[in-house]
Amino acid sequence: MASYRKYQTKKGQRWMVTVSYTDRYGKYRQVNKAGFKLKKEATQVALQLENELQQRDYFADSKLTFQQVYTKWLKIKADLKPSSLNNIHTVMRNHISPLFGEMIISKITIDDCQNAVEKWYFHPYKKYYRFYLLLNSILEFAVERNYIHTNPAQKIHLPRADRQPVKASSKKQFYTREELQTVLKAIKDNAPTEMFTFFWLIANSGLRRGEMLGLQWQDIDFETHTLRVQRTQSFGVGNKSILNSPKTKNSKRTIFLAKKTENYLKIWQLEQAKYLLSIGKNPHSANLPVFTRISDSRMMSVNYPSQWLKRFCVAHSVPYLEIKGWRHTFATLGIENNNLTTKQVQAELGHASADITLNVYTGISEEEKARTADTMANLIAFD
């Protein structure tokens, strides 16, 4: 690693030491130090340089890039759900590979990892911690396979999520009661029965978009007035629509249906059956989706409801809200108007705890903020 040579100066003979190494991108580098009167002095400096480079893993044997290690890591994750694999591919492609992909795995430092996490945190990406966990998992795998000595990601300082800067957003988070009624009435009056049934059901159940699209008629029991959440539709590898098990253990649940909701579902079921018969399809298939494509009996694509709703809202001048906002609306209106307890909403949404329901899916409308102010003023009034 180190080489020495003598050279002559006006003040006499001197020694130079050259330490060679490969940098984090696999390029050959050299560090030169000169001016030593004795070779012993040059040797001591060479040892110090080599020790510093060794601590930074510049002499590790592995020449694999981070991307190559990721490919090896991915092979042992073959048992993951397709939707999980698709999420991993997306995070790698958009957030991790641009920073680490071409770097030699053994040259990645603590500072590299710290800088990456801070970049994600201050962007700000709400899922920065998930990005970190994936990075950490791949580097930990590299340690297990002896590609690197230690995992630099485990030595960084993780910033607190509750102090993350909030990016200002003009997007609507949830509907007010009046807005929801306006949109639903517009859909009922101007849209196909299927789309009204879809949005009425999601507004009255708080189901996730994937859970709605994964519904089959066998999941609905009109005798017991219940709907069972058994599966969810999501993106698989290559962004293909697939059916998966529900998101979490608590997501697999049974919810009760209001009589009005049942009536709307029955109307749509009959209309769907007549249409399928007219195109030679079986309307009594056990796994027939509740919501299907117009052309056949196959399930809708994941993005279709959002795209349809956006076009409809623009055409009819009613407020648009992303599909996930309808779930947010269900929780907010249910709790805000004291119609449902937090535990009731938690059960309907399929959350593991009421804290998740309160922290993630409930908001406060302007009317509720005004009511809070009046309540406190009346509470402490003394005249």
C-alpha positions as CSV (number, residue, x, y, z in Angstrom):
1,M,0.0,0.0,0.0
2,A,2.9,2.3,0.8
3,S,6.0,3.0,-1.3
4,Y,9.0,5.1,-0.5
5,R,11.6,7.0,-2.5
6,K,14.6,9.3,-1.8
7,Y,15.0,12.7,-3.5
8,Q,17.5,15.5,-3.2
9,T,16.9,19.0,-2.0
10,K,19.1,22.1,-1.4
11,K,19.0,21.1,2.3
12,G,19.9,17.6,1.7
13,Q,18.4,14.2,1.2
14,R,14.7,13.7,1.9
15,W,12.1,10.9,1.9
16,M,8.7,10.8,0.2
17,V,5.9,8.2,1.0
18,T,3.1,7.3,-1.4
19,V,0.0,5.5,-0.1
20,S,-2.3,4.0,-2.8
21,Y,-5.9,3.1,-2.3
22,T,-9.2,2.7,-4.2
23,D,-11.9,5.3,-3.4
24,R,-15.6,4.7,-2.8
25,Y,-16.4,4.8,-6.6
26,G,-13.7,2.2,-7.3
27,K,-11.1,4.8,-8.7
28,Y,-7.4,4.4,-8.0
29,R,-6.1,7.2,-5.7
30,Q,-2.8,8.2,-4.2
31,V,-1.8,10.3,-1.2
32,N,1.8,11.7,-1.2
33,K,3.7,13.0,1.8
34,A,7.2,14.4,1.5
35,G,9.9,16.3,3.4
36,F,11.0,13.5,5.9
37,K,14.7,13.5,6.9
38,L,14.5,9.8,7.9
39,K,12.7,6.9,6.3
40,K,11.6,6.0,9.8
41,E,9.6,9.3,9.9
42,A,8.0,8.5,6.5
43,T,7.1,5.0,7.7
44,Q,5.3,6.3,10.8
45,V,3.3,8.8,8.7
46,A,2.5,6.0,6.2
47,L,1.2,3.7,9.0
48,Q,-1.0,6.6,10.3
49,L,-2.4,7.2,6.8
50,E,-3.1,3.6,6.2
51,N,-4.8,3.3,9.6
52,E,-7.1,6.3,8.8
53,L,-8.0,4.9,5.4
54,Q,-8.6,1.5,7.0
55,Q,-11.1,3.0,9.5
56,R,-12.9,4.4,6.5
57,D,-12.9,0.9,4.9
58,Y,-10.8,2.0,1.9
59,F,-8.9,-1.3,2.1
60,A,-11.9,-3.6,2.4
61,D,-11.7,-6.5,0.0
62,S,-15.3,-6.1,-1.5
63,K,-15.5,-4.2,-4.7
64,L,-19.3,-4.7,-5.0
65,T,-21.4,-1.7,-5.5
66,F,-24.4,-0.9,-3.3
67,Q,-26.7,-1.7,-6.2
68,Q,-25.1,-5.2,-6.6
69,V,-25.5,-5.9,-2.9
70,Y,-29.1,-4.7,-3.1
71,T,-29.7,-7.3,-5.9
72,K,-28.3,-10.1,-3.7
73,W,-30.3,-8.8,-0.7
74,L,-33.5,-8.9,-2.8
75,K,-33.1,-12.6,-3.6
76,I,-33.5,-13.5,0.1
77,K,-36.7,-11.4,0.2
78,A,-38.6,-13.5,-2.4
79,D,-41.3,-14.4,0.2
80,L,-42.5,-10.8,0.4
81,K,-45.9,-9.8,-1.0
82,P,-45.7,-8.5,-4.5
83,S,-47.0,-5.1,-3.4
84,S,-44.2,-4.9,-0.8
85,L,-41.6,-5.7,-3.4
86,N,-43.1,-3.0,-5.6
87,N,-42.8,-0.5,-2.8
88,I,-39.2,-1.5,-2.2
89,H,-38.4,-1.1,-5.9
90,T,-40.0,2.4,-5.9
91,V,-38.1,3.6,-2.8
92,M,-34.8,2.3,-4.2
93,R,-35.3,3.8,-7.7
94,N,-36.4,7.2,-6.5
95,H,-34.6,7.8,-3.2
96,I,-31.7,5.4,-2.4
97,S,-30.1,4.3,-5.7
98,P,-29.5,7.9,-6.9
99,L,-27.4,8.5,-3.7
100,F,-25.7,5.1,-3.2
101,G,-26.3,2.9,-6.2
102,E,-22.9,3.2,-7.9
103,M,-20.9,3.6,-4.7
104,I,-18.5,0.7,-3.6
105,I,-20.3,-0.8,-0.6
106,S,-17.2,-0.8,1.5
107,K,-16.6,2.9,0.9
108,I,-20.0,4.1,2.2
109,T,-19.3,6.2,5.4
110,I,-21.4,7.3,8.4
111,D,-21.4,10.8,6.9
112,D,-22.9,9.5,3.6
113,C,-25.7,7.8,5.5
114,Q,-26.3,10.9,7.7
115,N,-26.4,13.2,4.7
116,A,-28.9,10.9,3.0
117,V,-31.3,10.8,6.0
118,E,-31.1,14.6,6.4
119,K,-31.8,15.1,2.7
120,W,-34.9,12.9,3.0
121,Y,-35.9,14.5,6.3
122,F,-35.7,18.2,5.2
123,H,-37.2,17.6,1.8
124,P,-39.5,16.8,3.7
125,Y,-40.6,13.2,3.0
126,K,-42.9,11.9,5.7
127,K,-41.6,8.3,5.0
128,Y,-38.0,9.3,5.5
129,Y,-37.7,6.7,8.3
130,R,-38.9,3.9,5.9
131,F,-36.1,4.9,3.5
132,Y,-33.6,4.7,6.3
133,L,-34.8,1.3,7.4
134,L,-34.4,-0.1,3.9
135,L,-30.9,1.4,3.6
136,N,-30.0,0.0,7.0
137,S,-31.3,-3.4,6.2
138,I,-29.2,-3.7,3.0
139,L,-26.1,-2.5,4.8
140,E,-26.7,-5.0,7.7
141,F,-27.0,-7.7,5.0
142,A,-23.6,-6.6,3.7
143,V,-22.1,-7.0,7.2
144,E,-23.6,-10.5,7.5
145,R,-22.0,-11.5,4.2
146,N,-18.7,-10.0,5.2
147,Y,-18.8,-7.4,2.4
148,I,-18.2,-4.7,5.0
149,H,-16.9,-4.7,8.6
150,T,-19.5,-2.5,10.2
151,N,-22.8,-1.0,9.2
152,P,-22.4,2.8,9.0
153,A,-26.1,3.5,9.0
154,Q,-26.4,2.2,12.6
155,K,-24.2,5.0,13.8
156,I,-26.1,8.0,12.5
157,H,-28.3,10.4,14.4
158,L,-32.0,10.0,13.4
159,P,-33.9,13.3,13.5
160,R,-37.2,13.3,15.3
161,A,-40.3,12.9,13.3
162,D,-42.3,15.3,15.4
163,R,-39.9,18.1,14.6
164,Q,-39.8,17.5,10.8
165,P,-40.6,20.6,8.8
166,V,-44.1,20.5,7.3
167,K,-44.4,21.3,3.6
168,A,-47.3,23.7,3.0
169,S,-50.0,21.9,1.0
170,S,-53.0,23.4,-0.8
171,K,-54.6,20.0,-1.2
172,K,-57.9,19.3,0.5
173,Q,-57.5,16.8,3.3
174,F,-61.2,16.0,3.9
175,Y,-64.7,17.1,3.0
176,T,-67.1,18.9,5.3
177,R,-70.5,17.3,5.8
178,E,-72.1,19.8,3.3
179,E,-69.3,19.2,0.7
180,L,-69.7,15.4,1.0
181,Q,-73.4,15.6,0.5
182,T,-73.0,17.9,-2.5
183,V,-70.6,15.6,-4.2
184,L,-72.6,12.4,-3.5
185,K,-75.8,14.0,-4.8
186,A,-74.0,15.2,-8.0
187,I,-72.6,11.7,-8.6
188,K,-76.0,10.1,-8.0
189,D,-77.8,12.5,-10.4
190,N,-75.1,12.5,-13.2
191,A,-73.0,9.3,-13.0
192,P,-73.3,5.6,-13.7
193,T,-74.9,3.5,-10.8
194,E,-71.6,1.7,-10.3
195,M,-69.6,4.9,-9.5
196,F,-72.3,6.3,-7.2
197,T,-72.4,2.9,-5.3
198,F,-68.6,3.0,-5.1
199,F,-68.4,6.4,-3.5
200,W,-71.4,6.0,-1.3
201,L,-69.9,2.8,0.1
202,I,-66.5,4.3,0.7
203,A,-68.1,7.4,2.3
204,N,-70.1,5.2,4.7
205,S,-67.4,2.6,5.6
206,G,-64.0,4.3,5.5
207,L,-62.6,1.4,3.4
208,R,-59.2,1.9,1.8
209,R,-59.2,2.2,-2.0
210,G,-57.5,-1.2,-2.4
211,E,-60.1,-2.8,0.0
212,M,-62.9,-1.4,-2.1
213,L,-61.5,-2.7,-5.4
214,G,-60.7,-6.1,-3.8
215,L,-64.4,-6.6,-2.7
216,Q,-66.2,-9.6,-4.2
217,W,-69.9,-10.3,-4.0
218,Q,-69.2,-13.3,-1.8
219,D,-67.9,-10.9,0.9
220,I,-71.3,-9.2,1.2
221,D,-74.0,-11.0,3.2
222,F,-77.4,-9.3,2.9
223,E,-78.9,-11.6,5.5
224,T,-76.5,-10.6,8.3
225,H,-76.1,-7.1,6.9
226,T,-72.4,-7.4,6.9
227,L,-69.4,-6.8,4.6
228,R,-66.1,-8.7,5.2
229,V,-62.8,-7.2,4.2
230,Q,-60.8,-10.3,3.0
231,R,-58.4,-8.9,0.5
232,T,-57.0,-5.7,-1.1
233,Q,-56.0,-4.7,-4.6
234,S,-52.6,-3.2,-5.0
235,F,-49.7,-2.7,-7.4
236,G,-47.4,-5.7,-7.9
237,V,-44.0,-5.9,-9.6
238,G,-44.2,-3.9,-12.8
239,N,-47.2,-1.9,-11.5
240,K,-49.6,-4.7,-12.4
241,S,-52.9,-4.8,-10.4
242,I,-53.0,-7.8,-8.1
243,L,-55.0,-9.1,-5.1
244,N,-53.2,-9.3,-1.7
245,S,-54.1,-10.1,1.8
246,P,-55.2,-7.0,3.8
247,K,-52.6,-4.4,4.8
248,T,-52.4,-5.5,8.5
249,K,-53.9,-8.1,10.8
250,N,-56.5,-5.6,12.0
251,S,-57.4,-4.7,8.4
252,K,-59.1,-8.1,8.0
253,R,-62.5,-7.2,9.5
254,T,-66.3,-7.4,9.3
255,I,-68.3,-4.2,9.1
256,F,-72.1,-3.7,9.3
257,L,-74.1,-2.2,6.5
258,A,-76.8,0.4,6.8
259,K,-80.1,-0.5,5.1
260,K,-79.7,2.4,2.6
261,T,-76.2,1.1,1.7
262,E,-77.6,-2.4,1.2
263,N,-80.3,-1.1,-1.1
264,Y,-77.8,0.8,-3.3
265,L,-75.6,-2.4,-3.5
266,K,-78.6,-4.5,-4.5
267,I,-79.5,-2.0,-7.2
268,W,-76.0,-2.1,-8.6
269,Q,-75.7,-5.9,-8.3
270,L,-78.9,-6.3,-10.4
271,E,-77.7,-3.8,-13.0
272,Q,-74.3,-5.4,-13.2
273,A,-75.8,-8.9,-13.6
274,K,-78.0,-7.8,-16.5
275,Y,-75.0,-6.1,-18.3
276,L,-72.7,-9.2,-17.8
277,L,-75.4,-11.5,-19.2
278,S,-75.8,-9.2,-22.2
279,I,-72.0,-9.6,-23.1
280,G,-72.0,-13.4,-22.4
281,K,-70.3,-13.2,-19.0
282,N,-71.3,-15.2,-15.8
283,P,-72.8,-12.8,-13.2
284,H,-72.9,-15.5,-10.5
285,S,-69.2,-16.3,-10.3
286,A,-68.1,-16.7,-6.7
287,N,-65.1,-14.3,-7.1
288,L,-66.9,-11.7,-9.2
289,P,-65.7,-8.2,-8.1
290,V,-68.3,-5.8,-6.8
291,F,-66.7,-3.0,-8.9
292,T,-65.7,-4.1,-12.4
293,R,-64.4,-2.5,-15.6
294,I,-67.1,-1.4,-18.0
295,S,-65.9,-3.7,-20.8
296,D,-65.9,-7.0,-18.9
297,S,-66.2,-8.6,-15.4
298,R,-62.6,-8.0,-14.4
299,M,-61.7,-5.7,-11.5
300,M,-61.1,-2.0,-12.0
301,S,-57.5,-0.7,-12.1
302,V,-56.1,0.8,-8.9
303,N,-56.0,4.4,-10.4
304,Y,-59.4,4.4,-12.2
305,P,-61.6,5.7,-9.3
306,S,-59.3,8.7,-8.7
307,Q,-59.0,9.5,-12.4
308,W,-62.8,9.2,-12.9
309,L,-63.6,11.3,-9.8
310,K,-61.2,14.1,-10.9
311,R,-62.8,14.4,-14.3
312,F,-66.3,14.3,-12.8
313,C,-65.6,17.0,-10.2
314,V,-64.2,19.3,-12.8
315,A,-67.1,18.7,-15.2
316,H,-69.7,19.3,-12.6
317,S,-67.9,22.1,-10.6
318,V,-67.9,20.2,-7.3
319,P,-64.9,20.0,-4.9
320,Y,-62.4,17.2,-5.7
321,L,-60.8,15.1,-3.0
322,E,-58.2,12.3,-3.4
323,I,-59.6,8.9,-2.6
324,K,-57.6,8.6,0.6
325,G,-59.3,11.8,1.7
326,W,-62.7,10.0,1.7
327,R,-61.4,7.7,4.4
328,H,-60.1,10.7,6.3
329,T,-63.5,12.3,5.9
330,F,-65.3,9.3,7.4
331,A,-63.1,9.4,10.5
332,T,-63.3,13.2,10.9
333,L,-67.0,13.6,10.5
334,G,-67.8,10.6,12.6
335,I,-65.8,11.8,15.6
336,E,-66.3,15.6,15.1
337,N,-70.1,15.4,15.2
338,N,-70.1,13.0,18.2
339,N,-71.9,10.4,16.2
340,L,-69.3,7.8,16.6
341,T,-66.8,7.1,19.4
342,T,-63.1,6.8,18.6
343,K,-63.2,3.1,19.2
344,Q,-66.1,2.7,16.7
345,V,-64.1,4.5,14.1
346,Q,-61.0,2.6,14.9
347,A,-62.8,-0.7,14.3
348,E,-64.4,0.4,11.1
349,L,-61.0,1.6,9.7
350,G,-59.2,-1.5,10.8
351,H,-56.6,0.3,13.0
352,A,-54.6,-1.5,15.6
353,S,-55.1,1.3,18.1
354,A,-57.3,4.4,18.6
355,D,-54.1,6.6,18.7
356,I,-53.5,5.8,15.0
357,T,-57.1,6.8,14.2
358,L,-56.8,10.1,16.1
359,N,-53.3,11.0,14.9
360,V,-53.6,10.1,11.2
361,Y,-57.2,10.1,10.0
362,T,-59.0,12.9,11.9
363,G,-58.9,16.6,11.3
364,I,-60.6,19.7,12.5
365,S,-62.9,21.7,10.3
366,E,-63.2,25.5,10.5
367,E,-66.6,25.1,12.2
368,E,-65.2,22.9,14.8
369,K,-62.4,25.3,15.5
370,A,-64.9,28.1,16.0
371,R,-66.9,25.9,18.3
372,T,-63.8,25.1,20.4
373,A,-63.2,28.8,20.9
374,D,-66.8,29.4,22.0
375,T,-66.8,26.4,24.3
376,M,-63.7,27.6,26.1
377,A,-65.0,31.2,26.4
378,N,-68.2,30.0,27.9
379,L,-66.4,27.7,30.2
380,I,-64.3,30.4,31.9
381,A,-66.8,33.3,31.6
382,F,-67.5,35.1,34.9
383,D,-70.0,37.8,33.9
